[in-house]
Amino acid sequence: MSETSEFAPSRPRKTGATGASTAPRSTEELEAQVTRLQEDLKAITATLARLGGDKVNEARDTARQEYRQLIRSGQSVIEEVGDQAGALEKQLKDTVRERPLTALAGAIGVGFLLALLSRR
């Protein structure tokens, strides 16, 4: 395990019984430690801000890629539906040409059902 002395502030040692000679020195050490802590906090804050900005940019890029993929998928679905509608239209035209009376009777039947439903 690593030593914790590099993370923990060092405690001033008393050299004499009175401790008067350590008071100014300990105050200076405390001020120096506070200054170092402030600098470390600024560095940590800057690092966190940079990492946060990187994550935001990464999320933005991912969202853009997903957006583009969704647009491509939507366009391919629209093309596929258009192709199927065209095929259905061609099939319907072919059926009408082959059996015009059946198609006319079917159209009349559908019209009659729609008229009944619209009255209610």
N, C-alpha and C positions, 0 to 999 in steps of 0.2 A: 504494500500500500504506500502511497506517496505521503510525504510529510505535509502536515497542515501548517507548518510554520510560514510557508510562503503565502498562505491565504490569510492567516490570522495576524493581527497586529502584534508587534513585539511589545512586551511589557517592560517598562523601565525598571532597572534594578537599583535598589537603594545601596548607596556606598557607605553611608554613615548612619549613626543612630538618629540624627536629627532629620535627615532627608531634605534639608534646605538646599543642598547643592543640586539635587535632582529635579526640583520643581521647575526651574526655567527650561532645563533640558527636556523634561517630559512634555511641557507645553509646546516646545518647538517640534518635538517628535510627533505629537498629536496633530499639530497643524500640518506637518509634512504628510502624515498619513491621510488626513482629511483631504488634502490637495491631491494626493495620489488616488484616493477613492473617487474624487470628483472627476479626475481625468479618466479613470477606468470606466466610470458610469457613462461619461460622454462617448468613450470609444464603444462601449457595449450598445448604447443607444444608436450610434451611427451604424454599427454592424446590423442591429435588428432592423433599422429603417431600410438599409440596403437589401437585406434578405427579404423583408416584406415587399419591397418594390419589385424584387426579382420574382417573387411568387405571384404578385399581381400581374406582372407582365406575362408570366408563364400561363396563368389562368386565362388572360385575355387572348393569347395566341391559341390556346386550346379551344376556347369558345369560337374564335374566328374559323378555325379548321372545321369544327363541328357544324357551324353555320353553312360553310361552303359545301360540306358533304350533304347536309340536308337539302340545300338548293339543288345539287346535282341529282339526288334521289328523287326529289319532287319533280324535276324536269323529266327524268326517265319515266316516272309513273304517268305523268301527263302525256308523254309520247305514246306509252303503251296503251293507255285508255283511248287516245285518238286513233291508234291503229285498230284496236278492237271495235271501236264505233264505226270506222270505215269498213271493216270486214262485215259487221252486222248489217250496215246499210247495203253493201253489195249483195249479201245473201238475201236480204228482203227484196231488193230489186229483181234478183234472179227468180225468186219465188213468185212475185207478182207477174213477171213475164211468162213463167211456165204455167201458172194457174190463175188467170185474171179473175174468173168468176168466184173462186174460193177466196181470193184476197178481198174482193168486193163484199162478199158476204161477211167475212171476218171484220172488215171495217165498219159495216152497218151494225153488226152485233156489238162491237166495242162502243160505237156511238150511242146505241140504244142504252147500254149499261151506264155510260157516263151521264146520259140524260136522266135516267132513273135516280142515280146517286145525287145528282145536283138538285133535284126536287126536294129531297129530304133534308 
